[in-house]
Amino acid sequence: MKKYLVVLAVMAFFVVMAGGAYAQSPTTLNVGVTAKIKTNCVVTGGTLAFGDIDADGADVNVNASGISIKCTKGTSVAVSDDDGLDSNKMQSGENRLPYTTTYTANLTGGGTGGGGTELATALDFKGTVAAAAAAGVPAGAYADTIILTLTY
Amino acid sequence: MRKMLSLMAVITAISVISHNALAATPSGFANTNVTVTARVNVSCQEAQHGSFPNPLTIDTQVTSDQIFLHSTDELVKCTNGTVFTVKISSANGTALDQACTSGGVSGMLLRSASWPGDTVAYTFMCAGDTNGAGRFTGAGPTVAKAMGISIKIAAADAQAALAHADYSDTVTMTILY
């Protein structure tokens, strides 16, 4: 952008000089003005907390919290994840607790400015621990980390 | 002047071409972490209530110990991998929160309702205790663990018992996990 402005400044100088030199012969000139809005996304991670699960209970469904996504207005954003550290299984020592996630894979940026549109609601990130999965594991605290990737 | 206009046209054309190229190809990535957490609680519950034939018929002439198997076994379901014990108490005897093992719990006592002074000692056993220490391991909420309860009356106690038809005791089983 700076290079463009330098070129335009130089051109404007010549125009003034030319105008001065040919003041008695008016000429209309077009000055091209260009700009490029950089595509950008800002994303902040969150938590998918299933809380306390009873092994003899029903499926546990929760919504993620704390995720924030803001992208340049109109930007097409593809969302993907890496399935966590062990193929969508939370870990507790040697034990694994399977879970599933769902979310909207394609979003459209709503702007990142002061009134920027938050896309986390549109992402609608949810998780489920099936009753059968919880029934098959020992009691304990389980955890995993998913890397969420936005491509735009 | 013509040169300048040409230069501007070229600049504009380059700008348009560049913009189109950016629009067709992803231009950036952004990553973040989502932390996933859960806590699976320990849970145990009785899946089937245990019982014995009513009444037990004790033969005072038998010279060996008499063992009475359950009518329905005591079944317990616990979270997979959870180690639990079953404690036994006798309403008439001295046994109080004794771990139920395959070796049996002593201090159990049958008492005659009509002749409260007449009693018969017995042993309460959990054959499902495979390690002899009274520790069981849960296999999840869909798999019931059988305690394998039974009652043993020693030959000497049977032979010494007075004949009544109303001996009874209440056994309290408590699951600890």
Interface residues (C-beta under 8 A of the other chain):
Chain A: Y4 V7 M11 F14 V15 A18 T27 L29 N30 V31 G32 T34 K36 T39 N40 C41 V42 V43 T44 G45 G46 T47 L48 A49 F50 G51 D52 I53 D54 A55 D56 V60 A64 I67 A78 D81 G84 M90 S92 N95 L97 Y99 F125 G127 V129 A134 A135 G136 V137 P138 A139 G140 A141 Y142 A143 D144 T145 I146 I147 L148 T149 L150 T151 Y152
Chain B: M1 M4 L5 L7 M8 A9 I11 T12 S15 S18 H19 L22 P26 S27 G28 F29 A30 N31 T32 N33 V34 T35 V36 T37 A38 R39 V40 N41 V42 S43 Q45 K77 T79 N80 G81 T82 G140 P141 T142
